[in-house]
Amino acid sequence: MANLPTRLGWISSPLGVGALIAAVLAAVLLPTWLLVRSTSPDATPELLDSLQPSIVTVLVASATTSGSGSAFAVDSAGHFVTAAHVAHAGNVFTIVASNKATYPATVRAVDDSNDVAELFAPAAATQHFLSLAAHVPGTGETVYVLGNPFGELPNTTTKGTVAAQSITASIAGVSYTNRIELDVTANGGNSGGPVVNKAGEVVGVLQGGIPGGHIAVAAPVSALSSDIRAWG
């Protein structure tokens, strides 16, 4: 029988067989390892911590009431996105940064149909701002809500999942149209905070939920993107 060509002759030795098996296993297992790693359901703690300087607390006051919500920077010029109902809660607005510094803010634009608003606080301008995702994650995928529950717990991150991508419903007496339903705990003060995916990109703006429950609602990133383009 003719011998194999010289360039394949190493297969005939025990060492060569072992090397071949190792090479085949590497070729099969490495792509699998990369796939598992790339589809990990969780963002890293380091990534989530790096987002916190983009998140601010919004103190709202009027002659008769006061309250708080959350917001997040969308550029380096001092524009912050929050919920429209936060912007309607008073007429004096103060942004509290993650380092507890305070800055006056004004309402620049409001979209009541999507419950999204933009505040302007040039003195609070930061290089830490969030990017918008291209789309909402699929049902069952992991998301994170960032904000300041009760106005007393800054730098809070809550993990949940997308329960439904587009709902129209009345929850706790509030009507919602074309919203993301989230399986996550949301409390007073979280309104206006970002919902982010595992890459740290904004997929929605939190609007409300059932206190103490695990159902929350957010405006989808598609509505937010349209508003930001329209507001210029």
N, C-alpha and C positions, 0 to 999 in steps of 0.2 A: 504494500500500500504506500502511496506517495506521502511524504511528510507534508505537514502544513507549512505555509510560507514562514520564513524566519520571523517576520514581525509579529506572528501569533504564537511563536514557539514557547513563550513564557507560560502559556496556559497548561502545558504538559507537566509542569512542576507543581508540587503541593503548595508552595508559596504563591505561585501564580494563580492557582484555583482560589485560594483564600482572598487574594487581591481582587479577583473578578467578582466573587460573591459580595465583598465589601463595596465594590463600585456599584453593583446592581442595587444593593440595599440603599445606598446613599441616593441613587437616582430616584428610587421609589419613595423613600421616606422624607427626603428633604423638601420636596414640593408640598407634601402633606403637612409637615411641620410649619412651613411658611403659611399655608392656608389656615391652619388652626390659629396661628399667631395673628394673622391679619383679620380674622373674624372674631377675635376676642370680644365678649359682650361688655367689657368694662373699660372706662377711661382710667388712666393711671392717676394716683393721688397727686403726683407732681403736676400733671396737666391741669387738673381741676384747681389746684392751689394757684397756678399761674393765671387763671381767669379772674380771681377775686379782685385784683385792682381795677378791673373794668366795671365792677358792680358797685352801685351807690344806693344809699337810702334817700328817699324823698320825704322830707317833712312838709306837710301841707297844713295851712292855717287859714282861718277866716275870722270874722268878728265873733262868730258863735261856736265854731268847732275847730278841732285839730286832729290830725291823724298822720299816718305814714304809709308809704309804699316802697317799692323797689324800682330800680331803673338800671340801664347799662349803656356804656359808651359805644357809639357806632362809628366814630371817627376821632381824629385828633384835634378837632376844632371846638369841641365843647358841646356836641349834640348827644343827647341821651334819650333813649326810647323807654317809655313806660306805658301803663294802661290809660286809656282815655278817662275811665272813671276816677283814676287818681288825679288827673289834671282838672277834673270838674269838682273835686272835693273842697277846694278853697281858692284863694286868690293870692296867697303869699307862699312861695316855694323856696325851700332850702335844700341843697344837695349836701349830703354828708358822705365824704369819701371814705375809702377803706382805712385811711390813716386818721380818721375822725375830724379832719379839717372840714369846715363848712363854707358853702358858697351860695350866693343868691342865684336863683334860676327863674326863667320866664317860660311860659308855654308858647312854643313856636308854631305848632300845628296839631290838629286833632282829627282823627278819623273815627267818628262814633260808630259807624257801621261795623268796624272790625275791633272796636275798643282798643285803639292804639293811638298814642300821642308822642310828640317829640318835645323835649325841654331843651332850652339853650342856657348854658352856664359857661361862658368863655373862660372865666377864672378857674374853672374846674377841669379845663382841657387836659387830657392825658394821652400818652403814647400807648396806653393799654386799652385797646378797644376790641370788640368782638367782630368776627366775620360771620356772614350769613351763609347758611347751608343752601345747597341747590334744591333740596326737597326735604320733606318730612320723612323720618325713618319709617320702616314698615311696622305693621301691627306686631306687637310682642317684642320689639327692639328696645334696648335700654336707652333712657334719657335721664337728664339731671336738671333739677330746678335750683337756680341760684338766687339768693336774695336775703332779706332780713325779716324773718318772721316776727310778728308782734312789734317790730321796730326796736327790738332789744337784743336780737341775736344775729349780728352782722357776720358775713363770711360763712353763711350756712349753705351747705349743699345737700340736697335730698335726691336720692336715687329712685327711679320708677321705670315704668314701661309705657309704650304707646298702646292704649286700649282700642282706639279706633281713630282713623285718620280724618274723617269728615262727618260730624254729627250736627243735627239740628234738634235742640231739645230745650226744655225749661227745667233748670236745676235750682233748687232752693229759691224759687220765685224769680229767677233771672233767665231770660230767653237768650239762647245762643244759636247762631247760624253758621254752618260751615266751619266748625271748630275742631281742634284736636282734643280727643278725650284721653286723659292720662290716668294711669293707675299709680298715684303718688300722693303723699300727704302734702297739702298746702294750707297755710294758715294766714290770718290777717297780717298784712305787711309784706307778704310775698307778691301781691298783685303788681304787675309791671316788670317783674324779674324775668330773665331769659330762661328758656328751656333749651338745653344744648344736647348735641349728640356726643358720641364717644370720642369724636375728634375735636370737641370744644367749639363747634360751630352752632350758631343760633338756629333752631328749627321752629321756635314759637315764642310768643309773649304770654306769660301766665296772666290769666284774668280772674279766676275764682275757683272755688271748690267747696266741698262740704267740710266744715270745720270738724277736725278729729277723724275724718273719713279718709278714704283712699281714692276719691274721684276728684279730678281737677280738670279745668278746661283752659285751652290756650288758643290764641290766634295763630294760624299757620304762617310759616316764613314767607309763603307766596304773597300774602296780604301785606306783610311788613316790607318786603322788597318793593312792591308796587307803591306803597306810601312814601318810602324814602326817595324813590325816583321822582315821584310827583312833587314832593316838597323841595327837592333840589338841594 
